[in-house]
């Protein structure tokens, strides 16, 4: 073969190799972009400030007994020091806004926040702490005063007003975005990301793991006093229950004695779901389960972040997953005249006290121990199978 032919072949091979390299680089960059891109609208929260509402909503500023906060000023927030190594390549700490929407279908256009939780994920310890915000808190809602003059409402309304179906809010993040801004404005609670699950998706998740096991330390009857005949599906006796998705949703929504009982029921259900997800039969399937529900959950997490959370699951145990709530004695039920709901029930509380708790929660120093009491189990049942 002549030299000039060899030269042409070499140049051609080099050109093909260069083209393949550019194509591989292009594909790699795009895959990496997809891997790190949020799956839903981002929160885009502004730079954090310490702004406190100048005027608390009517009925929410009743003085409460003073409380000595945990001294967090000299304790570094968990994970902020760079020398620590994190599990699964995650950030030191991630605060997730978890919302249970009362919409029954797959639509995330409307709906109130039926359950509001902040999930603090510590990738250093590792540890997960879940804090409940009562949905009947009456708060200042930012960013929608130009729409019908609304400045205040229940905290679950903040999520509703931010939804695209309502059209009250023009900012980023939709319902989760407005709810996140409301939490920070009123309580100083800063979140990094969000995840929203509607009722239908929750039922499918519980069924996908084969149901959950709960032990009730009390009789729960969700029927109205004048129900005749009472609906059997609304009655849960004290003791052990294996629940499918529909039954778990019913228990999580019952509140015959008020919102705090519902929060307790929700925590039991979530804790039981935690136990099932960490069981040997399910834990290896978590990545596939997350992938199968990827398009059924509204979230701004990226595939990379979802992978990090799934990776963290096997490192968790009952001792490092804690459900927390504000002390019930801080709250008093009352009513206010809301421009949308009319004369409606709310919880009255000193917001400054809640801010103290939030500061400690964000610092990872409260709560320090699991606070759900161990239920009395039937004879022969293993306590390690249930929530602490």
C-alpha positions in Angstrom: 0.0 0.0 0.0 1.3 3.4 -1.0 2.4 5.9 1.7 -0.3 8.4 0.6 -3.0 5.8 1.0 -1.7 4.9 4.5 -1.8 8.6 5.3 -5.4 8.9 4.2 -6.4 5.8 6.2 -4.7 7.1 9.3 -6.4 10.5 8.9 -9.7 8.8 8.4 -9.3 6.6 11.4 -8.3 9.6 13.4 -11.3 11.5 12.2 -13.7 8.6 13.0 -12.1 8.3 16.5 -12.5 12.0 17.1 -16.1 11.9 16.0 -16.8 8.9 18.3 -15.0 10.7 21.1 -17.1 13.8 20.6 -20.3 11.7 20.4 -19.4 9.8 23.6 -18.6 13.1 25.4 -21.9 14.6 24.2 -23.8 11.6 25.4 -21.9 11.5 28.7 -22.6 15.2 29.3 -26.3 14.8 28.6 -26.6 11.7 30.8 -24.8 13.5 33.6 -27.1 16.5 33.1 -30.1 14.2 33.3 -28.7 12.4 36.3 -28.3 15.7 38.2 -31.4 17.5 36.9 -34.5 17.9 39.2 -37.5 15.9 38.3 -39.9 18.7 39.1 -40.0 22.5 39.5 -37.2 23.7 41.7 -37.8 25.6 44.9 -35.3 28.4 44.0 -35.5 29.8 47.6 -33.9 33.2 48.1 -30.8 33.7 50.2 -31.7 32.8 53.7 -32.6 35.6 56.1 -33.7 35.8 59.8 -36.8 37.8 59.0 -39.6 37.2 61.4 -43.2 38.3 60.6 -43.7 41.7 62.2 -47.3 40.9 63.1 -48.4 37.3 64.0 -51.7 36.2 62.6 -54.7 36.9 64.8 -55.1 34.2 67.4 -51.6 32.9 67.2 -49.6 35.1 69.5 -50.9 34.0 72.9 -47.9 34.1 75.3 -46.7 30.6 76.3 -44.5 29.5 79.2 -40.9 30.4 78.5 -38.6 27.5 77.5 -34.9 27.2 77.8 -33.6 26.2 74.4 -30.8 23.7 74.0 -27.5 25.7 73.7 -26.9 25.3 70.0 -24.7 28.3 69.5 -21.5 26.4 70.4 -22.4 23.2 68.6 -21.7 22.9 64.9 -24.7 21.9 62.8 -24.3 18.3 61.9 -22.4 17.9 58.6 -21.2 21.5 58.1 -17.6 20.7 58.8 -15.9 19.5 55.6 -13.5 16.9 57.1 -16.5 14.5 57.7 -17.1 11.8 55.2 -20.7 11.2 54.1 -22.5 8.0 53.2 -23.5 7.3 49.6 -21.9 10.5 48.3 -24.7 12.6 49.7 -24.5 16.1 51.2 -23.8 16.4 55.0 -27.5 17.2 55.7 -30.6 17.4 53.5 -33.9 18.8 54.6 -36.9 17.5 52.7 -40.4 18.9 52.7 -42.6 15.8 52.6 -46.3 16.5 51.8 -49.2 14.1 51.7 -51.8 15.6 49.4 -55.5 14.9 49.8 -56.0 14.5 46.1 -57.2 11.0 45.3 -56.1 10.8 41.7 -52.7 11.2 40.1 -53.3 14.9 39.5 -51.0 17.4 41.3 -52.8 20.5 40.0 -55.0 21.0 43.1 -55.2 19.7 46.7 -54.5 20.6 50.3 -51.5 19.4 52.3 -53.2 16.7 54.3 -49.8 15.9 56.0 -46.8 18.1 56.4 -43.4 16.7 57.5 -39.8 17.9 57.4 -37.4 15.0 56.9 -33.9 15.8 58.1 -31.5 13.4 56.4 -28.0 13.2 58.0 -25.6 11.5 55.7 -22.8 11.5 58.2 -24.3 9.7 61.2 -26.4 8.4 59.3 -29.8 9.4 60.8 -33.2 10.5 59.7 -35.5 12.7 61.8 -39.1 13.5 60.8 -40.9 16.5 62.2 -44.6 17.1 61.9 -46.1 20.5 61.4 -49.8 20.5 62.4 -51.9 21.5 59.3 -54.2 23.7 61.4 -51.5 26.3 62.2 -52.7 29.7 61.1 -49.8 31.5 59.4 -48.7 34.4 57.3 -48.6 33.3 53.6 -46.2 35.3 51.4 -46.4 36.2 47.8 -50.2 36.1 47.2 -51.5 39.3 48.6 -52.2 40.6 45.1 -54.6 37.8 44.6 -57.9 38.6 46.5 -55.9 40.2 49.3 -55.0 36.9 51.0 -52.2 37.4 53.5 -53.0 34.6 56.0 -54.4 31.1 56.2 -53.9 27.6 57.5 -50.6 26.2 56.7 -52.1 23.5 54.5 -53.8 26.2 52.4 -50.3 27.6 51.5 -49.7 24.4 49.5 -53.2 24.7 47.9 -52.8 28.4 46.9 -49.4 27.6 45.3 -50.9 24.9 43.1 -51.2 25.7 39.4 -54.9 25.0 39.4 -55.5 27.9 41.8 -53.3 30.5 40.0 -52.7 32.5 43.2 -49.0 32.2 43.2 -46.6 33.1 40.4 -43.3 32.1 42.1 -41.1 29.0 41.7 -41.9 25.6 43.0 -45.7 25.7 42.8 -47.5 24.4 45.9 -44.3 23.0 47.5 -42.5 26.3 46.8 -45.1 28.5 48.5 -45.4 26.1 51.4 -41.6 26.1 51.8 -41.5 29.9 51.9 -44.4 29.9 54.4 -42.5 27.6 56.7 -39.4 29.7 56.6 -41.2 33.0 57.1 -43.2 31.9 60.1 -40.9 29.3 61.8 -37.4 29.8 60.3 -37.6 26.2 58.8 -35.4 26.0 55.7 -35.9 23.1 53.3 -33.6 22.0 50.4 -36.0 19.8 48.4 -39.5 18.5 48.4 -41.6 15.3 47.7 -45.4 15.2 47.4 -47.4 11.9 47.4 -51.1 11.8 46.8 -53.5 9.3 48.3 -53.6 7.0 45.4 -49.8 6.7 45.1 -49.5 6.1 48.9 -51.9 3.2 48.6 -49.9 1.7 45.7 -46.6 2.1 47.7 -48.0 0.2 50.7 -49.4 -2.5 48.5 -46.1 -2.7 46.5 -44.2 -3.7 49.7 -46.8 -6.3 50.7 -48.6 -4.2 53.3 -47.5 -3.0 56.7 -47.8 -4.2 60.3 -48.9 -1.9 63.1 -49.8 -2.3 66.7 -52.4 0.1 68.2 -52.4 0.7 71.9 -55.9 2.0 71.8 -59.3 1.5 70.0 -59.8 3.8 67.0 -63.3 4.5 65.7 -63.6 7.0 62.8 -67.4 6.8 62.7 -69.6 9.7 63.6 -71.5 9.1 66.9 -74.8 8.9 65.0 -73.6 6.4 62.4 -76.2 3.7 61.9 -74.8 1.2 61.1 -71.2 2.2 61.6 -68.7 1.5 58.8 -66.5 -1.5 59.8 -63.6 -0.2 57.7 -63.4 2.9 60.0 -62.9 0.8 63.2 -59.5 -0.5 64.3 -59.3 -2.5 67.6 -56.3 -2.2 69.9 -53.6 -4.7 69.1 -51.8 -6.1 66.0 -53.0 -5.3 62.4 -51.6 -6.2 59.0 -52.9 -3.4 56.7 -53.0 -3.1 52.9 -52.7 0.2 51.2 -56.3 1.2 51.5 -56.5 0.3 55.2 -53.2 2.1 55.9 -54.6 5.3 54.3 -57.8 5.1 56.2 -56.0 4.8 59.6 -53.6 7.6 58.6 -56.5 10.0 58.0 -58.7 9.2 61.0 -59.0 11.9 63.7 -62.0 11.1 66.0 -60.4 13.1 68.7 -58.6 15.8 66.7 -55.6 16.5 64.6 -53.0 15.3 67.1 -54.5 11.9 67.1 -54.3 11.8 63.3 -50.7 12.8 63.4 -50.0 10.0 65.9 -51.8 7.6 63.5 -49.8 8.9 60.6 -46.5 8.4 62.5 -47.5 4.8 63.3 -48.2 4.1 59.6 -45.0 5.8 58.4 -43.0 4.0 61.1 -44.5 0.7 60.0 -43.7 1.5 56.4 -40.1 2.3 57.5 -39.9 -1.2 59.1 -41.2 -2.9 56.0 -38.8 -1.0 53.7 -35.9 -2.0 56.0 -36.9 -5.6 56.1 -34.6 -8.2 54.4 -37.3 -9.0 51.8 -37.7 -5.4 50.6 -34.5 -3.5 51.3 -32.7 -4.8 48.2 -35.7 -3.8 46.0 -35.7 -0.2 47.2 -34.0 1.3 44.1 -36.4 -0.5 41.8 -39.4 0.5 43.9 -38.3 4.2 43.8 -37.8 4.0 40.0 -41.3 2.4 39.5 -42.9 5.3 41.4 -40.6 8.0 39.9 -43.4 9.5 37.7 -46.1 9.2 40.4 -44.4 11.5 43.0 -44.0 15.2 42.6 -40.4 16.1 43.6 -37.5 18.3 42.7 -35.0 15.7 43.7 -32.7 14.5 40.9 -32.1 10.8 40.0 -28.7 11.2 41.6 -30.2 12.4 44.9 -32.9 9.7 44.9 -30.1 7.2 44.4 -28.2 8.6 47.4 -31.4 8.3 49.6 -32.0 4.8 48.4 -28.3 3.9 49.1 -28.7 5.3 52.7 -31.7 3.0 53.6 -29.6 -0.1 54.5 -27.6 1.9 56.9 -30.6 2.9 59.0 -32.1 1.1 62.0 -34.9 1.8 64.5 -32.5 3.9 66.6 -31.5 6.3 64.0 -34.9 7.0 62.4 -36.9 9.3 64.7 -40.4 10.7 64.5 -40.8 14.1 66.3 -43.6 16.5 67.0 -44.0 19.7 69.0 -45.4 19.2 72.5 -49.2 19.1 72.3 -49.6 21.3 75.4 -48.2 24.3 73.5 -51.4 24.4 71.4 -54.9 25.7 72.0 -57.8 25.3 69.7 -59.7 28.4 68.7 -61.4 29.9 65.6 -60.7 32.8 63.3 -62.5 34.4 60.4 -60.6 33.3 57.3 -61.4 35.0 53.9 -61.7 31.7 52.2 -62.7 29.1 54.8 -64.9 31.5 56.9 -65.1 30.9 60.6 -62.7 28.1 60.9 -60.8 26.1 63.5 -57.1 26.8 64.0 -54.4 26.0 66.5 -53.2 28.9 68.7 -49.5 28.8 69.6 -46.5 31.1 70.3 -44.5 31.0 67.1 -41.3 32.0 68.9 -41.4 28.8 70.9 -41.8 26.8 67.7 -38.9 28.6 66.2 -36.7 27.5 69.1 -37.6 23.9 68.4 -37.0 24.3 64.7 -33.5 25.8 65.4 -32.6 22.7 67.5 -34.2 20.4 64.9 -32.1 21.9 62.1 -29.0 21.7 64.3 -29.6 17.9 64.8 -29.8 18.2 68.6 -33.6 17.8 69.0 -35.1 15.3 69.5 -32.2 13.3 70.9 -34.2 10.0 71.5 -37.1 8.2 69.8 -40.3 9.7 71.2 -42.9 7.1 70.1 -43.7 4.9 73.1 -43.4 1.1 72.5 -46.9 -0.3 72.3 -48.0 -3.3 74.2 -47.7 -6.3 71.9 -49.7 -9.5 71.8 -48.1 -12.6 73.4 -45.3 -14.0 71.3 -44.8 -10.9 69.1 -41.3 -9.6 68.7 -41.1 -5.9 69.7 -38.2 -5.4 67.2 -40.7 -5.8 64.4 -42.6 -2.7 65.3 -42.0 1.0 65.8 -40.1 2.1 68.9 
